[in-house]
């Protein structure tokens, strides 16, 4: 269990740096774009292709 707290501490320290903060924003933006793309594709398949979700 102690090694998990070490990972958490290291991640917090990394996110406190300018590079870590920038990277986390980039990852969050990429995740949002992927999720929105999946939703749009599902909606297109549902309305145009007749595929049920």
N, C-alpha and C positions, 0 to 999 in steps of 0.2 A: 504494500500500500504506500510505502514511503517513496517509491520511485515514481508513482503517479503524481504526488505532490511536487516532486522535483520537475517533472514535465510541465506541470501547471505554472510553477514559478518561472521556469525558463521561457515559456510562451508569453507570460505577462511581461517579462523583461524585454523580450524581443518586440512585442507590440508597443512598448513604451518608446522605442527608438524611432526616428523619422522614417527609416527604411521599412520597419515593421508596420508602422501605421499606414504608409503608402501601399505596401503589399496587401494589407488586410482590406483596404478600400478597393483595390483592384480585384481581389478574390470575391468580395461581396458583389461588386458590379458584374463580374463574369457569371456568378451564380444566379443573379437576378435575370440577366439576359438569357441564360439557359432555361430557367423556369418559364419565362415569358414566351420563349420560342416553343417549348413543349406545349404550353396552354394554347397557343395559336394553332399549332399543328393539330392538336386534339379537336379544337373547334372546327377547323376546316374539314377534318375527316368526319366529324359528326354531322355537319350541315351539308356538305357537298357529297361526301362519299357514302353516307348512310351507315357508317360504322357506329355501333353502339359503344358507349363508354362503359 
